Amino acid sequence: MPLSEALEEISISRATWYRWRNRGYGPEARRTPSGRICVRRSVLDAFKDELEAA
């Protein structure tokens, strides 16, 4: 799923995601061959479960 949709689902801004990524936190994302940043649904769901447990 596109990064923008993933960020909307977990209610954080793109700036927050970059800050988290620099600190080693947040859902893992990958860049597609076309240059888009995407997050796998399974990774996002696991991250959301982690947030709820905390």
The first five atom37 places (N, CA, C, CB, O) and aatype in JSON, in Angstrom:
{
  "aatype": [12, 14, 10, 15, 6, 0, 10, 6, 6, 9, 15, 9, 15, 1, 0, 16, 17, 18, 1, 17, 1, 2, 1, 7, 18, 7, 14, 6, 0, 1, 1, 16, 14, 15, 7, 1, 9, 4, 19, 1, 1, 15, 19, 10, 3, 0, 13, 11, 3, 6, 10, 6, 0, 0],
  "atom_mask": [
    [1, 1, 1, 1, 1],
    [1, 1, 1, 1, 1],
    [1, 1, 1, 1, 1],
    [1, 1, 1, 1, 1],
    [1, 1, 1, 1, 1],
    [1, 1, 1, 1, 1],
    [1, 1, 1, 1, 1],
    [1, 1, 1, 1, 1],
    [1, 1, 1, 1, 1],
    [1, 1, 1, 1, 1],
    [1, 1, 1, 1, 1],
    [1, 1, 1, 1, 1],
    [1, 1, 1, 1, 1],
    [1, 1, 1, 1, 1],
    [1, 1, 1, 1, 1],
    [1, 1, 1, 1, 1],
    [1, 1, 1, 1, 1],
    [1, 1, 1, 1, 1],
    [1, 1, 1, 1, 1],
    [1, 1, 1, 1, 1],
    [1, 1, 1, 1, 1],
    [1, 1, 1, 1, 1],
    [1, 1, 1, 1, 1],
    [1, 1, 1, 0, 1],
    [1, 1, 1, 1, 1],
    [1, 1, 1, 0, 1],
    [1, 1, 1, 1, 1],
    [1, 1, 1, 1, 1],
    [1, 1, 1, 1, 1],
    [1, 1, 1, 1, 1],
    [1, 1, 1, 1, 1],
    [1, 1, 1, 1, 1],
    [1, 1, 1, 1, 1],
    [1, 1, 1, 1, 1],
    [1, 1, 1, 0, 1],
    [1, 1, 1, 1, 1],
    [1, 1, 1, 1, 1],
    [1, 1, 1, 1, 1],
    [1, 1, 1, 1, 1],
    [1, 1, 1, 1, 1],
    [1, 1, 1, 1, 1],
    [1, 1, 1, 1, 1],
    [1, 1, 1, 1, 1],
    [1, 1, 1, 1, 1],
    [1, 1, 1, 1, 1],
    [1, 1, 1, 1, 1],
    [1, 1, 1, 1, 1],
    [1, 1, 1, 1, 1],
    [1, 1, 1, 1, 1],
    [1, 1, 1, 1, 1],
    [1, 1, 1, 1, 1],
    [1, 1, 1, 1, 1],
    [1, 1, 1, 1, 1],
    [1, 1, 1, 1, 1]
  ],
  "atom_positions": [
    [[0.85, -1.17, 0.0], [0.0, 0.0, 0.0], [0.9, 1.23, 0.0], [-0.97, 0.0, 1.22], [1.99, 1.2, 0.58]],
    [[0.47, 2.3, -0.63], [1.27, 3.52, -0.65], [1.5, 4.07, 0.76], [0.6, 4.59, -1.52], [0.66, 3.91, 1.64]],
    [[2.64, 4.69, 0.95], [2.99, 5.24, 2.27], [1.93, 6.2, 2.77], [4.34, 5.94, 2.21], [1.59, 6.18, 3.96]],
    [[1.4, 7.04, 1.9], [0.4, 8.02, 2.34], [-0.82, 7.35, 2.96], [-0.04, 8.89, 1.16], [-1.35, 7.84, 3.95]],
    [[-1.27, 6.23, 2.39], [-2.41, 5.5, 2.95], [-2.05, 4.87, 4.29], [-2.89, 4.42, 1.98], [-2.86, 4.87, 5.22]],
    [[-0.85, 4.32, 4.38], [-0.41, 3.71, 5.64], [-0.33, 4.75, 6.75], [0.96, 3.03, 5.45], [-0.75, 4.5, 7.87]],
    [[0.21, 5.92, 6.43], [0.33, 6.99, 7.43], [-1.04, 7.48, 7.88], [1.16, 8.15, 6.88], [-1.24, 7.79, 9.05]],
    [[-1.96, 7.56, 6.94], [-3.32, 7.98, 7.28], [-3.97, 6.95, 8.21], [-4.17, 8.16, 6.0], [-4.69, 7.32, 9.14]],
    [[-3.71, 5.69, 7.96], [-4.3, 4.62, 8.78], [-3.79, 4.64, 10.22], [-4.02, 3.27, 8.15], [-4.54, 4.33, 11.15]],
    [[-2.52, 4.99, 10.41], [-1.99, 5.03, 11.78], [-1.96, 6.46, 12.33], [-0.58, 4.43, 11.83], [-1.45, 6.71, 13.42]],
    [[-2.52, 7.38, 11.57], [-2.73, 8.78, 12.0], [-1.44, 9.5, 12.4], [-3.69, 8.81, 13.17], [-1.36, 10.1, 13.48]],
    [[-0.44, 9.42, 11.53], [0.77, 10.21, 11.76], [1.12, 10.95, 10.47], [1.96, 9.31, 12.22], [0.69, 10.57, 9.38]],
    [[1.9, 12.0, 10.62], [2.32, 12.78, 9.46], [3.54, 12.14, 8.82], [2.61, 14.23, 9.86], [4.2, 11.28, 9.4]],
    [[3.83, 12.57, 7.61], [5.02, 12.07, 6.91], [6.28, 12.47, 7.68], [5.06, 12.62, 5.45], [7.23, 11.7, 7.74]],
    [[6.29, 13.67, 8.26], [7.45, 14.12, 9.04], [7.68, 13.21, 10.24], [7.24, 15.57, 9.51], [8.82, 12.88, 10.56]],
    [[6.6, 12.81, 10.9], [6.72, 11.9, 12.04], [7.27, 10.56, 11.58], [5.37, 11.72, 12.73], [8.12, 9.98, 12.25]],
    [[6.79, 10.07, 10.44], [7.27, 8.79, 9.93], [8.77, 8.86, 9.66], [6.52, 8.4, 8.65], [9.5, 7.93, 10.02]],
    [[9.25, 9.93, 9.03], [10.69, 10.07, 8.77], [11.49, 10.14, 10.07], [10.96, 11.33, 7.92], [12.57, 9.56, 10.18]],
    [[10.95, 10.84, 11.04], [11.63, 10.93, 12.35], [11.71, 9.54, 12.99], [10.88, 11.92, 13.29], [12.76, 9.15, 13.49]],
    [[10.59, 8.82, 12.97], [10.58, 7.46, 13.51], [11.55, 6.57, 12.76], [9.17, 6.87, 13.46], [12.28, 5.8, 13.37]],
    [[11.55, 6.67, 11.44], [12.43, 5.83, 10.62], [13.9, 6.08, 10.97], [12.18, 6.1, 9.13], [14.68, 5.14, 11.04]],
    [[14.26, 7.34, 11.17], [15.64, 7.67, 11.54], [16.01, 7.1, 12.9], [15.84, 9.18, 11.55], [17.19, 6.87, 13.17]],
    [[15.03, 6.88, 13.75], [15.27, 6.32, 15.09], [15.1, 4.8, 15.12], [14.32, 6.95, 16.11], [15.25, 4.18, 16.17]],
    [[14.8, 4.2, 13.96], [14.64, 2.75, 13.9], [13.28, 2.27, 14.37], [0.0, 0.0, 0.0], [13.15, 1.11, 14.77]],
    [[12.28, 3.12, 14.33], [10.95, 2.79, 14.8], [9.97, 2.92, 13.62], [10.52, 3.72, 15.99], [10.28, 3.56, 12.62]],
    [[8.84, 2.33, 13.76], [7.81, 2.47, 12.73], [7.79, 1.3, 11.78], [0.0, 0.0, 0.0], [8.68, 0.45, 11.8]],
    [[6.76, 1.25, 10.94], [6.64, 0.14, 10.0], [7.7, 0.22, 8.91], [5.24, 0.14, 9.38], [8.04, 1.29, 8.43]],
    [[8.22, -0.94, 8.54], [9.23, -1.01, 7.49], [8.59, -0.67, 6.15], [9.89, -2.41, 7.44], [7.49, -1.14, 5.85]],
    [[9.25, 0.12, 5.36], [8.74, 0.51, 4.04], [9.81, 0.19, 2.99], [8.36, 2.02, 4.01], [11.0, 0.12, 3.28]],
    [[9.34, 0.0, 1.79], [10.25, -0.29, 0.67], [9.95, 0.64, -0.49], [10.13, -1.77, 0.23], [8.81, 1.08, -0.68]],
    [[10.97, 0.93, -1.26], [10.8, 1.74, -2.45], [10.58, 0.81, -3.65], [12.03, 2.68, -2.68], [11.34, -0.14, -3.85]],
    [[9.56, 1.09, -4.43], [9.27, 0.28, -5.61], [10.2, 0.7, -6.74], [7.78, 0.43, -6.03], [10.84, 1.75, -6.66]],
    [[10.29, -0.1, -7.8], [11.12, 0.29, -8.94], [10.73, 1.63, -9.56], [11.06, -0.78, -10.0], [11.56, 2.32, -10.15]],
    [[9.47, 2.0, -9.4], [9.02, 3.29, -9.95], [9.33, 4.45, -9.01], [7.52, 3.25, -10.22], [9.1, 5.61, -9.36]],
    [[9.87, 4.15, -7.81], [10.27, 5.2, -6.88], [9.29, 5.49, -5.76], [0.0, 0.0, 0.0], [9.58, 6.3, -4.88]],
    [[8.14, 4.84, -5.78], [7.15, 5.06, -4.71], [7.56, 4.31, -3.45], [5.74, 4.61, -5.16], [8.19, 3.26, -3.53]],
    [[7.19, 4.85, -2.31], [7.45, 4.2, -1.03], [6.16, 3.49, -0.63], [7.93, 5.23, 0.07], [5.09, 4.09, -0.57]],
    [[6.29, 2.18, -0.34], [5.12, 1.38, 0.01], [5.38, 0.57, 1.27], [4.75, 0.44, -1.15], [6.53, 0.27, 1.61]],
    [[4.3, 0.25, 1.95], [4.34, -0.55, 3.17], [3.48, -1.78, 2.93], [3.85, 0.26, 4.43], [2.36, -1.66, 2.44]],
    [[3.98, -2.95, 3.27], [3.18, -4.17, 3.14], [2.08, -4.16, 4.19], [4.07, -5.44, 3.29], [2.28, -3.72, 5.32]],
    [[0.93, -4.66, 3.81], [-0.23, -4.72, 4.71], [0.12, -5.52, 5.96], [-1.46, -5.34, 4.0], [-0.23, -5.11, 7.07]],
    [[0.8, -6.64, 5.81], [1.13, -7.49, 6.96], [2.07, -6.75, 7.93], [1.79, -8.81, 6.49], [1.94, -6.9, 9.14]],
    [[2.99, -5.96, 7.4], [3.92, -5.2, 8.24], [3.16, -4.1, 8.98], [5.06, -4.59, 7.38], [3.4, -3.88, 10.17]],
    [[2.26, -3.43, 8.29], [1.47, -2.37, 8.92], [0.57, -2.94, 10.01], [0.63, -1.62, 7.87], [0.46, -2.36, 11.09]],
    [[-0.07, -4.07, 9.73], [-0.95, -4.69, 10.74], [-0.15, -5.1, 11.98], [-1.67, -5.91, 10.15], [-0.6, -4.9, 13.11]],
    [[1.04, -5.67, 11.77], [1.89, -6.07, 12.9], [2.31, -4.84, 13.7], [3.14, -6.83, 12.41], [2.34, -4.89, 14.93]],
    [[2.62, -3.75, 13.03], [3.01, -2.52, 13.72], [1.83, -1.97, 14.52], [3.51, -1.47, 12.72], [2.02, -1.52, 15.66]],
    [[0.64, -1.98, 13.95], [-0.54, -1.49, 14.67], [-0.82, -2.35, 15.9], [-1.77, -1.49, 13.74], [-1.18, -1.82, 16.95]],
    [[-0.65, -3.65, 15.76], [-0.83, -4.54, 16.92], [0.17, -4.21, 18.01], [-0.69, -6.02, 16.5], [-0.15, -4.24, 19.2]],
    [[1.39, -3.89, 17.6], [2.45, -3.51, 18.56], [2.07, -2.22, 19.29], [3.81, -3.34, 17.82], [2.28, -2.09, 20.49]],
    [[1.5, -1.25, 18.55], [1.09, 0.01, 19.16], [-0.02, -0.21, 20.19], [0.62, 0.99, 18.08], [-0.01, 0.39, 21.26]],
    [[-0.98, -1.08, 19.85], [-2.1, -1.35, 20.74], [-1.64, -2.06, 22.01], [-3.16, -2.19, 20.02], [-2.21, -1.84, 23.09]],
    [[-0.63, -2.9, 21.9], [-0.12, -3.65, 23.07], [0.65, -2.75, 24.03], [0.78, -4.8, 22.61], [0.75, -3.06, 25.22]],
    [[1.18, -1.66, 23.53], [2.01, -0.78, 24.36], [1.19, 0.07, 25.28], [2.87, 0.1, 23.5], [1.74, 0.86, 26.05]]
  ]
}
